[in-house]
Amino acid sequence: MAWYNRIKKFYIAELWTKEMVADGVVFGKITETQYTEITGEAYTPVSE
């Protein structure tokens, strides 16, 4: 839960963008559900 709290705090303080929060999902630090809780938007994976 430490990563979730840290990322949420940075996002609320406008230190992180939605793209940066999405990176947290990509790197396994938060879940897609947690992304939605933080940003208020559904997580959409970026296709390469």
N, C-alpha and C positions, 0 to 999 in steps of 0.2 A: 504494500500500500504506500510505501514511501515515495516511489516514483510518481504514482498518481497524484499525491498531494503536492509534490514539488512542481510537476508539470502544470497542474491546475493553478497553482499560485503564480507561476510565471505567465500563464495565459491571461489570467485576470489582470495582472499588472501590465499587460501589453508588452511583455518582454519576449513572448513567443507568438508566432503566427499560427494559423490553423495548419499550415503545411508542416511547421515544426512539430506540432502536436501529432500530426499524422505520422511523422517519422518515429515517434514513440511507439506507435502501433507496429510499424514495419520492423523495428528493432526489438519488439517483444517486451517493451517496458510497461505498456498499458494495453488493454483490450479494445476492440472496436466499440464495445458498449461504453467503456470509460471515455473514449474519444467523444462519443455523443453526449455524455454527461458533462464533459468539460466545455465543448464548443456549442452544444445545442443543435448540431447538425449531424446527420447520419454519415458514417465513415464510408468513403468510396475509394477502393484501392486504385492506385495509379497504374495504368497498363503501360508497359514499356514497348 
